[in-house]
Amino acid sequence: MSEARSRLLTTASRLFYSEGLHSVGVDRIISEASVTRATFYRHFPSKEDLLVSYLRLADEAIRAQVETARAAAPDAAGAVRAVAESIAGGIRSDGFRGCAFLNAAAEYPDPAHPVHQAVLAHREWFLSTVTDLLARTGETAAEPAARHFVMLRDGAMAAGCLTDPEPICETFLRGVEGILRYRATLA
């Protein structure tokens, strides 16, 4: 990736996440990234292309975060816990403004829009990944349990930027433990 493209994506990612997708214009991104308009349009034919690239970059970061958590875990249940802990860590981080994907979906509700499609692709991957993790624990109803996990995560991400994140994270992690314990009681 060229230095200019990298600067544009870094700048756009910071601004989009902190201020919103619609509220940040191309001129501001160009100015803060210290590139020319021609450079911007050489890398991104439209703001929509930049938005989708921003979401792809966020998706790649989350995939890496999940893989790191999985790799460090001693077993399948530990991997589920590690993924949940990494989510809680994000919620506790400075500047947390919720889930970039939920925020994007709220600003681009049309399911046919490329931004919304990028959101759906990420969420499909995440649900599939959590389903796989839960199946490895021996969960026989892994997909419903994964949907439960994702709903807990969505709620924690939405609430975590509205109030003190500590009780939000505690509740989220307790909910994930409940999913794991429920499976254990059925075995």
Secondary structure, DSSP 8 states (H G I E B T S, - for coil): --HHHHHHHHHHHHHHHHH-TTTS-HHHHHHHHT--HHHHHHH-SSHHHHHHHHHHHHHHHHHHHHHHHHHH-SSHHHHHHHHHHHHHHHHHSTT--S-HHHHHHHH---TTSHHHHHHHHHHHHHHHHHHHHHHHTT-TTHHHHHHHHHHHHHHHHHHTTTS-HHHHHHHHHHHHHHHHHHHHHH-
